[in-house]
Amino acid sequence: MSGSPDPVVLIHGAWQGSWVWDHLKLLLAQAGITAVTVDLPGNGSDAIGPADVSLDLYIAHVSAVLERLGRPVSLVAHSGGGLIASAVAERVPGAVRRIAYVAGMMLPSGMAFADLVAELRTDHPDVIGIGPHLLWSDDGLASRVPMAAALAYFFHDCADGEAAAARLTSQPERGRNIRVGLTPERFGAVPRLYVEAEADRSIILACQRRMQVLVPGAEVVTLPTGHAPHLAAPNLLAAALTPFLTAAGGDGMPLAGSGQDDEAQAAARQRRPGGLG
């Protein structure tokens, strides 16, 4: 392995785009980490319609980015982007060195997020999150998030929340309501970090911690933010991610000269091993 960190591919969540990573991308660059953003097909950055979106299309899109980079990468995925990261690691495990889930959907094989919501709903009624507030297309193939709901559930602690909410686009349902088949030999061999968002109103903390039980083994860092730490507190998120993204061979030890500052080291000390429950 070379002395530089692996490049990072940043995968956005539903209704979002590559723009959500702008601040974090700059901060990672300051730590010597090259980051590449993607716009998932059908999210408004291309002419692909919601009927043509699929998990396979998402996997092929991200895999093409990995192929162009020509070396193993780290994946950082937010929210529903976590399902895509898991699927890519399963499809091309040799190309994925590690995965970091940022309040992400780190679900076990064959489980949809709706299944998890149904499991937790009796004890945690607020697990339904944004669901009841979505505005659907006439054919039911795509949804949008109203401004007020976006501010309440996604961006309540973001200084530029209104600007972020205004940039949300229509989300194809075939790229959101998905199940991923995973195996211990492929996805299961990839080191993982889970970044909890403690004040998340979309994927509530109980939901995040249940996923850690269902898919054990990830390192865990907790941030005091809502659903979008990359917008609400990008410095804290960069500090939490940097030790993991600069680890040599996934052993948790940062590469020499990775540019960690005191904040990053403090974030690293807050880590705890995975395998909850």
N, C-alpha and C positions, 0 to 999 in steps of 0.2 A: 504494500500500500504506500502511496505517496504521502508526503508530509502535509498535504492540504486536505481539508475536510471534503467529504463527498459532496457533490452538488445536491441541492434540495429542490424537490418539486412540490409546489404549494397547490393544494386542491381545495377549492372553495366548496361551500355547502349550497343547499337549495336556495333558489331565488337570487343568488349572488353571482359574482363574476370575479375575474382576476384582480379587479380594482381593490378588493377588500384587503389584499396583502401588501399594498404599496408601502405603508409605514414599516411593517415588519421586514420586508425585503431589504430596505435600506439599513435597518439595524443589524440584520444578519450579515450584510456586506461589511459592516464595520468590524464584525467578529471574524472576518476572513472566509465567510461562507457564501458561496454563489447560489442564489435562489432563482428558480424559473417558475413563472406562474402559468396556469392553464385556464382557458375558458371552456367549460364542458359543453359539448354540442347541444344546441337547442335552447341555450340560455339567453338568446337575444343577440349574440355576437356573430351569428351566421344565419343562413337561410333554412336551416333544418327545422322542420315542423315537429310538434309534439308527438305525432303518430309514428315518426321515424326514430324516435329516441329509444334507446335500450341500454341495459347494463353492458352488453357486448360492445356497443358503440362507444360508451364511456371508457371501457377497458382498452379498446383499440386506440382511442385518442390519446390517452395517457401513455400507453405503451410506445406509441410513435414518438412521443417526446423523449422517453427514456432511450429509445434507439438512436435518436439524433445526438443525445449527450454522449453516448458511446462508452459509458462507464457506470458502475453501480451508483445508486442514488439513495438518498433518504427521502421519504415521503412525509409531508406534514399536511394533515387533513382536518378540516373543520366541519363539525356537525355531520350532515349527511354525506359529506365528502369522505368520511371515515369508511363507509361501505365500499366506496370506489377504491380507496387505498388498500383495503383488505383484499378486494378482488384482484387488483393488479399484482399484489404480492403472491397471491395464489397462482396466477397465470404465468408470471415471469419471476419466480422467487430469486433467481440468481442475479437479477438486475436491481433488487431492492435490498439495501443493507439494513434498514431500520424504518420503523413507522412511528410518528408522533401523532396522537389523536388530540385535537384541541376541542374540548367539549364535544367529542366526536362519537359517532355511532360505531362502537367497537362491539359488534354483535357476533354471536356464535353462528356456526354453519346452519343455513336454512331458516334463520329467524329474521323476520321483518321488524322494523321499529314499531309498527302497529301492534305486533304480538307482545312486545315488551310493555307498551302502554296498557294493553288490556290486562296483563299480569299484575301491574302495579296500581291500577286505577282505584281499587277498593280502598287500599290503605293510603294512597296519595292521589286524591282527586285532581290536584293541579298538574299531574303528569300529562294531561291532554294538551297543555301548552297552546300553541298557535292554531291547532286543528280547527276548532269551531269558528275561527275568525276568517278563514280563507274564502276568497271569492273564486268561483269556478267558471271555466269556460262552458258554453252551452253543451259541448260534447263530452265534458268531464275529463278531457285529456290534459288539462293544464290548470294551474291555480295561480292566484296573485295574493299578495299580502297587503292589506290596507295600511295606510300611513300610521294611523293610531295604534293598530295592533303591532306593527313593526317596532314602534317606539316603546310600547309596553313590554313586549316579549323578547326582542332582540337587542335593542340599543338603549335601554333605559339609563345606562350609566356611561354612555358615550357622549363626549362633548359635541361631536358632529353627527349626532344621531339622526336629525332630520335630513341632512344631506345623504347619509347612508340609506335611509329608508326610501328616499326619492329615487335611488339608483337600483332598487330591487326590480327584478324582471319576472316575467311569467316562467313558471317552473313546470316542465313536462312531468306528468305523473308517472310515466313509464321509467323515468330516471330517479324517482323518489320512492315509490312503493316497490322496493326490490328485496330479494333474498339472494344471498351469496353463498355458494358452496365452498367450504374451506376444509383443508386437510392438515393434520398435525405435521406431516412431512414437508409441506410447502409453506403455507402461511404460518403454521405453528412454529417454524424454525426461525422466524424473523423477530429480532428484538423489538420491543414496543415500549413507548412512553405514553402515559395518559395524563393530560393536563386538565385537571378539574377546574370548572368555573363555579365557584361556591355560591354565587348569587344568580345562577342561571334560571330564567323563568321559562325557557323553551325546552331544554333537556335538563330537567331539574336534577339536583345533586343526588337524590335517591336513585334516579334512573342511571346516572353516570356510575354510581357505585354498584348498582346491580349488574351492569355490564362488566365491571371489573371482576365480579364473582363468576359470571358466566364464561368469561374469557380471561382466566387468571394468567399471571406471569408478567404483567407490565409494571415498569416503574411508575410511580405516581407523584405528581406535583400538584398542589392546590393553590389556585389564585383567587383573590377576593373580588372577582368580577362577575358580570353578567355573561350572556351567551357569546359575546364577541370580544374576547380579550385582545385580539389583534387590532381592534379599533379602540377599545376602552383603555387599555394599558399595554401598548405594544412593547414598551421597555421591559415591563415585568415578564411578558411572554417570551421575548427574546432571551432574557436572562434565564428563564426556566428551560428553554429549548437548547441553548448553546452547549451545555455540557454533554447532552445526549447526542446532538448532531456532530460534535467534534470527537466523540469517543472512538478510540482505535479498536477496530474489530468488535464493536458492540460490548466492550468490557466496562463501560461506564467511566473510563478515565479519559479526560480531554487531551487532545493533542497539544504538544508543546507549542507555544506561540499562538494559541487560538484566540487571544485577545479578550479573555474573560476579565471583567472588572469585579469590584466588590459585590455589586448587586447580583451578578451571575453566580458568584460563589455562594452567596447567601441563599439563592434559589436552589442551588445544588444541595445545600445542607438540609433543605426542607423535604428532600426526596424520601420516599419510603418504598420498600420492595413491594412487588405485586403479590398476587396469589391470595387476595382477600377471601376469607371464608374457605 
